[in-house]
C-alpha cells in the first residue's frame, strides 16, 4: 500500500492525500508536479525512473465490510527530503532526460 507521503521531497510543498499535484516513481519517491517538470525533467534522482500521478486514496470505504479509505488507512505524516544535491540531480537529469522512462 502506498504511504502517500505528505510533501515534495525537493521543495517541501505540502501534498495532501487528495491533491492531483503529487507525482511518484515506482519506489514512491514523491515530488510535486512543478518540480518533476521544471527541476527533475521526469527523472527520479534516486532510481532514474520516470514519474506518474500519485493515485488519490478515497476518503471513505465505499464497500460495506471493507476497511478501506483514509479513515482506515491514513496517509503518512512523515516528511521526506531528498538526500541529493542540486549538482547530483542535474547530473542524473542530464544523463537520462533524453531517454524515455520505458527505455531507461
C-alpha positions as CSV (number, residue, x, y, z in Angstrom):
1,X,0.0,0.0,0.0
2,X,1.3,3.5,-0.9
3,X,2.5,5.7,2.0
4,X,1.0,8.8,0.4
5,X,3.9,11.0,1.6
6,X,2.9,14.4,2.7
7,X,5.4,16.6,0.9
8,X,7.5,17.2,-2.2
9,X,10.9,15.8,-1.4
10,X,12.6,18.7,-3.3
11,X,10.7,21.9,-2.4
12,X,8.9,20.6,0.7
13,X,5.5,21.8,-0.7
14,X,2.6,20.2,1.1
15,X,1.0,17.3,-0.9
16,X,-2.2,16.3,0.9
17,X,-3.6,12.9,0.0
18,X,-6.3,14.3,-2.2
19,X,-4.1,16.5,-4.4
20,X,-3.7,15.9,-8.1
21,X,-0.3,17.6,-8.0
22,X,1.7,14.7,-6.5
23,X,4.0,12.6,-8.7
24,X,5.7,9.3,-7.7
25,X,8.3,7.0,-9.1
26,X,8.0,3.2,-8.9
27,X,9.7,3.4,-5.5
28,X,7.3,6.1,-4.2
29,X,9.8,8.9,-4.2
30,X,7.3,11.8,-4.1
31,X,7.6,15.2,-5.8
32,X,5.2,18.0,-6.8
33,X,4.3,18.3,-10.5
34,X,6.2,21.6,-10.7
35,X,9.5,20.1,-9.5
36,X,9.1,17.0,-11.7
37,X,8.5,19.2,-14.8
38,X,11.0,22.1,-14.1
39,X,13.8,20.6,-11.9
40,X,13.8,16.8,-12.4
41,X,12.6,16.8,-16.0
42,X,10.8,13.4,-15.3
43,X,13.9,11.8,-14.0
44,X,13.8,10.4,-10.4
45,X,17.1,11.4,-8.8
46,X,17.2,8.2,-6.8
47,X,16.4,5.5,-9.3
48,X,16.5,7.2,-12.7
49,X,12.9,6.2,-13.5
50,X,10.0,8.4,-14.6
51,X,7.1,9.7,-12.6
52,X,3.3,9.2,-12.7
53,X,0.5,11.0,-11.0
54,X,0.0,9.6,-7.5
55,X,-3.3,7.8,-7.0
56,X,-5.8,9.5,-4.7
57,X,-7.0,7.2,-1.9
58,X,-10.7,7.6,-1.3
59,X,-11.7,9.3,1.9
60,X,-14.2,6.7,3.0
61,X,-14.8,3.0,2.4
62,X,-17.3,2.5,-0.4
63,X,-17.9,-1.2,0.1
64,X,-19.6,-2.5,3.2
65,X,-17.4,-4.6,5.3
66,X,-14.2,-3.3,3.9
67,X,-11.8,-1.2,6.0
68,X,-10.6,1.0,3.1
69,X,-10.1,4.7,2.6
70,X,-8.2,7.3,4.5
71,X,-10.4,6.8,7.6
72,X,-8.9,3.3,8.0
73,X,-5.6,3.6,6.2
74,X,-4.4,7.2,6.7
75,X,-1.7,8.9,4.7
76,X,1.8,9.2,6.1
77,X,2.6,12.3,8.2
78,X,6.4,11.7,8.0
79,X,8.0,14.3,5.8
80,X,10.8,13.0,3.5
81,X,13.5,15.2,1.9
82,X,15.8,14.4,-1.0
83,X,19.3,13.4,0.0
84,X,20.6,14.6,-3.4
85,X,22.3,17.9,-4.0
86,X,21.3,20.0,-7.0
87,X,24.5,19.1,-8.7
88,X,23.8,15.4,-8.3
89,X,20.2,15.9,-9.5
90,X,21.4,17.8,-12.6
91,X,24.0,15.0,-13.3
92,X,21.2,12.3,-13.3
93,X,18.9,14.5,-15.3
94,X,21.5,15.3,-17.9
95,X,22.3,11.6,-18.2
96,X,18.7,10.4,-18.6
97,X,16.3,13.1,-19.7
98,X,16.6,12.3,-23.4
99,X,15.8,8.6,-22.7
100,X,12.1,7.8,-22.4
101,X,11.3,6.2,-19.0
102,X,10.2,2.9,-20.6
103,X,13.7,2.6,-22.1
104,X,15.8,3.5,-19.0
